[in-house]
């Protein structure tokens, strides 16, 4: 029995050894697979390409500022006098001659015009002048006496007009009331603004720009505003940009003008807009992600055909111009229609064989 058990054990061991030997033989007999580098050397490194093409490039600078009337003026009193009434409120539209603020008619001191006194003097001078005219027609008085009465009437009329202007402040130009700075019963200080009137058929937007933004701005550039809330939009121009920055804020101030026929833009509101700061027409352009920087130079890899159908990546040093977030102008180094590697270029060296896996279409013109 013992000898029979040993025989079974040895047979089992032999089978295990034979199985491992067979397994090893099968593995070693398989063909070895080629390495990735060997495949790329034979077939080329996989790349995605695009085509350099002619088109237009635009860059926009985003800004924001405060809306103001394109023409605005203050309403002031020449006297320090009490306010008896405010005829207009903020947002009211006015035309030239409309009464805006009423002031006390009685003069606070003898140095100022009193409306009531001026009115009485004018009425007296008018009655005297009419009497002198009648007497002159009858030959009862000389022409010199009549002329003296007429002069007194003219002076009294002028004094009444001055007194009226001092007690009823009126609009000198049409516009909208943008600010009321005084209330009924308060004292109007002489030559201090009591109300602001602005024209709103066109508006100006006062803005501040950082140094990098200001370098791209100049008077006359196209400006565009739009409102996502209701879809309103409008086009204007940059009207002014300062030549120097504020020494404290280090910001450059400027203004943009926008037509506002419907009154959509409200003075005092903050408006976001953008300015067309760069505009290139009919230039060669490629996607910005084609660019690679090596040894301080901007380069791209152009795909060229060699030996019939072999595709080779050629390194080209390029000079760039206007750049947007998506595309860049090529001033030199590429021609219209050149195929350029867009993805996979970081692993390339000049003269590498490549295999195009996708791309090659020109960007939209």
C-alpha positions in Angstrom: 0.0 0.0 0.0 2.8 2.4 0.8 4.5 1.8 -2.6 1.2 2.4 -4.3 0.8 5.7 -2.5 4.2 6.9 -3.4 3.6 6.1 -7.0 0.4 8.2 -7.0 2.3 11.1 -5.4 5.0 11.0 -8.0 2.5 10.8 -10.8 0.8 13.9 -9.4 4.1 15.8 -9.1 5.0 14.8 -12.7 1.7 16.1 -14.0 2.1 19.5 -12.3 5.6 19.9 -13.6 4.4 18.9 -17.1 1.5 21.4 -16.9 3.9 24.3 -15.9 6.3 23.3 -18.7 3.5 23.3 -21.3 2.3 26.7 -20.0 5.7 28.2 -20.2 6.2 26.8 -23.8 2.9 28.4 -24.9 3.8 31.8 -23.5 7.2 31.8 -25.0 5.9 30.7 -28.3 3.6 33.7 -28.7 4.7 36.6 -31.0 6.0 39.6 -29.1 4.0 42.7 -29.6 5.6 45.8 -31.1 6.2 48.8 -28.7 4.3 52.1 -29.0 7.4 53.9 -30.0 8.1 51.3 -32.7 4.6 51.8 -34.1 4.9 55.6 -34.1 8.2 55.3 -35.8 6.7 53.2 -38.6 3.2 54.8 -38.9 3.8 58.3 -37.4 2.8 60.1 -34.2 -1.0 60.7 -34.0 -2.0 64.3 -34.3 -5.0 66.5 -34.9 -4.6 69.3 -37.3 -6.4 72.4 -38.5 -5.9 74.7 -41.5 -4.5 78.2 -41.5 -7.0 80.5 -43.3 -7.8 84.1 -44.0 -10.5 85.8 -42.1 -11.4 88.6 -39.7 -10.3 89.1 -36.1 -11.9 91.4 -33.5 -11.0 92.0 -29.9 -13.4 93.7 -27.4 -12.6 95.4 -24.1 -15.3 95.2 -21.4 -15.9 98.3 -19.3 -18.6 99.8 -17.0 -19.5 103.3 -16.0 -22.1 105.7 -14.8 -24.8 107.0 -17.2 -25.1 110.8 -17.4 -26.9 113.2 -19.7 -24.8 114.3 -22.6 -25.7 117.9 -21.7 -26.6 118.8 -18.1 -26.9 122.0 -16.2 -27.7 123.1 -12.6 -30.6 125.2 -11.6 -29.3 128.0 -9.2 -30.6 131.0 -7.4 -28.5 134.3 -7.3 -30.0 135.1 -3.9 -30.0 133.3 -0.6 -33.7 133.0 -0.2 -36.4 130.6 1.1 -37.9 128.0 -1.2 -41.7 128.3 -1.4 -42.3 125.4 -3.9 -40.6 122.7 -6.0 -42.6 122.3 -9.2 -40.8 119.3 -10.6 -39.5 116.0 -9.2 -36.8 113.6 -10.3 -37.7 111.8 -13.5 -40.0 114.6 -14.8 -39.4 115.8 -18.3 -39.2 119.6 -18.8 -39.0 122.0 -21.7 -37.4 125.4 -21.9 -39.3 128.0 -19.8 -41.0 125.6 -17.5 -41.0 126.8 -13.8 -38.9 124.4 -11.7 -38.6 126.1 -8.3 -40.4 129.0 -6.7 -38.7 131.3 -4.2 -39.9 133.8 -1.6 -41.1 136.9 -3.4 -40.3 139.3 -0.5 -36.6 140.3 -0.5 -34.8 139.1 2.7 -32.8 142.3 2.7 -32.7 145.7 0.9 -29.8 144.6 -1.2 -31.9 142.0 -3.1 -34.7 142.4 -5.6 -38.2 142.2 -4.0 -40.8 141.0 -6.5 -43.7 142.8 -4.9 -41.8 146.0 -4.7 -40.6 145.7 -8.3 -44.1 144.9 -9.5 -45.5 148.0 -7.8 -42.8 150.2 -9.3 -43.4 148.8 -12.7 -47.2 149.4 -12.5 -46.6 153.0 -11.3 -44.1 153.6 -14.2 -46.5 152.1 -16.7 -49.4 154.3 -15.5 -47.1 157.4 -15.6 -45.9 156.6 -19.1 -49.4 156.2 -20.4 -50.4 159.5 -18.9 -47.4 161.2 -20.5 -48.2 159.7 -23.9 -51.7 161.2 -23.7 -50.4 164.6 -22.7 -47.8 164.6 -25.4 -50.5 163.9 -28.1 -52.4 167.0 -26.8 -49.2 169.1 -26.9 -49.2 169.7 -23.2 -45.7 168.3 -22.6 -42.5 168.3 -24.5 -41.0 165.2 -26.1 -38.1 165.3 -23.6 -40.6 164.8 -20.7 -42.2 161.8 -22.6 -38.8 160.2 -23.2 -38.0 160.5 -19.5 -41.2 158.7 -18.6 -40.5 156.0 -21.2 -37.0 155.4 -19.8 -38.4 155.0 -16.3 -40.9 152.4 -17.6 -38.0 150.5 -19.3 -36.0 150.4 -16.1 -39.0 149.3 -14.0 -39.7 146.5 -16.5 -36.1 145.3 -16.3 -36.2 145.3 -12.5 -39.4 143.3 -12.5 -37.9 140.7 -14.9 -34.9 140.4 -12.6 -37.1 140.0 -9.6 -39.3 137.4 -11.4 -36.2 135.4 -12.4 -35.0 135.5 -8.8 -38.3 134.0 -7.5 -39.3 131.6 -10.3 -36.4 129.5 -11.5 -37.1 128.1 -14.9 -35.5 125.5 -17.3 -33.2 127.0 -19.8 -33.1 123.8 -22.0 -35.4 120.8 -22.4 -34.4 117.6 -20.6 -35.2 115.4 -17.6 -34.8 116.2 -13.9 -32.1 114.0 -12.7 -31.6 115.4 -9.2 -33.6 117.6 -6.7 -31.4 119.0 -4.0 -33.8 121.3 -2.1 -37.2 121.0 -0.4 -40.0 123.5 0.2 -39.3 125.6 3.2 -35.6 125.2 3.0 -33.2 128.1 2.3 -31.7 128.2 -1.2 -28.0 129.2 -0.9 -26.9 131.6 -3.6 -25.2 130.0 -6.6 -25.5 126.5 -5.1 -27.2 123.9 -7.4 -30.8 123.3 -6.4 -31.7 120.9 -9.2 -30.0 119.2 -12.1 -31.5 119.0 -15.6 -30.0 116.7 -18.3 -30.7 115.9 -21.9 -31.4 112.2 -22.2 -32.0 111.8 -26.0 -28.3 111.0 -25.9 -26.1 110.0 -22.9 -22.5 109.8 -21.9 -21.1 107.0 -19.8 -18.1 108.0 -17.6 -15.8 105.1 -16.9 -12.4 104.2 -15.5 -10.0 101.7 -17.1 -6.9 99.9 -15.9 -3.6 100.6 -17.5 -3.7 97.5 -19.7 -7.3 98.3 -20.8 -6.5 102.0 -21.4 -3.6 101.0 -23.8 -6.2 99.4 -26.1 -8.6 102.4 -26.1 -8.8 105.5 -28.1 -11.4 108.1 -29.1 -13.7 107.1 -32.0 -13.8 103.3 -31.3 -17.1 101.6 -31.6 -18.9 100.8 -28.3 -21.7 98.4 -27.7 -24.1 97.9 -24.8 -26.8 95.3 -24.4 -29.2 94.3 -21.7 -29.7 90.6 -21.1 -32.9 91.3 -19.1 -35.0 92.7 -21.9 -32.8 92.4 -25.0 -32.3 96.2 -25.4 -29.0 97.2 -27.0 -27.3 100.2 -28.5 -24.2 101.4 -30.4 -22.0 104.4 -29.6 -18.4 105.6 -29.6 -15.6 106.3 -27.2 -15.6 110.1 -27.1 -12.7 110.8 -24.7 -9.9 108.9 -23.0 -7.5 110.7 -20.7 -3.8 110.8 -21.5 -2.7 110.1 -18.0 -3.9 108.0 -15.0 -5.2 109.3 -11.7 -2.2 109.4 -9.4 -4.2 107.9 -6.5 -6.3 105.3 -8.2 -3.9 104.7 -11.1 -7.0 104.4 -13.3 -7.5 106.2 -16.6 -10.8 108.1 -17.0 -12.8 108.2 -20.2 -16.3 108.8 -21.7 -18.5 107.0 -24.2 -21.5 108.5 -26.0 -24.6 106.5 -26.8 -27.9 107.7 -28.6 -30.8 107.2 -26.2 -34.0 108.2 -28.2 -36.3 106.0 -26.1 -34.9 107.0 -22.8 -33.9 103.5 -22.0 -30.6 104.5 -20.4 -31.3 106.3 -17.1 -28.9 108.9 -15.7 -27.2 107.7 -12.5 -27.4 104.0 -13.5 -24.4 101.8 -14.0 -24.0 100.5 -17.5 -21.7 97.6 -18.7 -20.5 97.9 -22.3 -17.7 96.7 -24.5 -15.4 98.6 -26.9 -14.1 97.3 -30.2 -10.4 97.7 -29.4 -8.9 95.6 -32.2 -10.1 94.9 -35.7 -8.1 93.1 -38.4 -9.6 92.2 -41.7 -8.5 89.4 -44.1 -5.6 88.1 -42.0 -4.1 84.6 -41.7 -5.3 83.1 -38.5 -5.1 79.8 -36.5 -6.5 78.6 -33.2 -4.4 79.8 -30.2 -3.9 76.3 -28.9 -1.7 75.5 -31.9 1.0 77.6 -30.4 4.0 76.2 -28.6 6.7 78.3 -26.9 10.3 76.9 -27.1 13.5 78.8 -26.3 11.5 82.0 -25.9 10.0 81.8 -29.5 6.5 81.1 -30.6 6.4 78.1 -32.9 3.9 75.8 -34.6 4.3 72.5 -36.4 3.2 72.5 -40.0 2.4 69.1 -41.6 4.2 68.6 -44.9 4.2 65.7 -47.4 7.5 64.0 -48.1 8.4 61.0 -50.3 5.0 60.7 -51.8 2.6 60.1 -49.0 4.7 60.4 -45.8 3.6 63.2 -43.5 6.3 65.1 -41.7 5.9 67.7 -38.9 8.1 70.8 -39.6 8.8 73.3 -36.9 8.2 76.9 -37.9 9.0 80.0 -35.9 6.1 82.5 -36.4 5.4 86.1 -35.7 1.9 86.8 -34.2 -0.3 89.9 -34.3 -3.8 90.5 -32.9 -4.9 87.8 -30.5 -8.3 86.8 -29.2 -9.1 84.1 -26.6 -9.7 81.6 -29.5 -7.6 82.7 -32.4 -4.4 84.5 -33.3 -3.2 86.5 -36.3 -0.1 85.1 -38.1 2.0 87.9 -39.4 4.7 85.6 -40.8 5.7 81.9 -40.8 2.5 80.4 -42.3 0.5 80.7 -45.5 -3.2 80.5 -46.2 -4.1 76.7 -46.5 -1.1 75.4 -44.5 -2.0 72.4 -42.2 -1.0 73.0 -38.6 -0.9 70.6 -35.7 -3.5 71.6 -33.1 -3.3 68.7 -30.6 -0.3 66.5 -30.1 2.4 69.1 -30.9 4.0 69.1 -27.4 5.4 65.6 -28.1 6.8 66.5 -31.6 10.3 67.4 -32.8 11.2 68.9 -36.1 11.0 66.2 -38.8 8.9 63.7 -36.9 6.6 61.4 -38.9 3.0 62.0 -38.1 -0.4 60.4 -38.7 -3.5 62.6 -38.9 -6.3 61.2 -36.8 -8.7 64.1 -37.1 -9.0 67.7 -38.2 -7.8 69.6 -41.2 -10.8 71.7 -41.8 -10.5 75.4 -42.1 -12.1 77.6 -39.3 -15.3 79.5 -40.1 -14.6 82.7 -42.0 
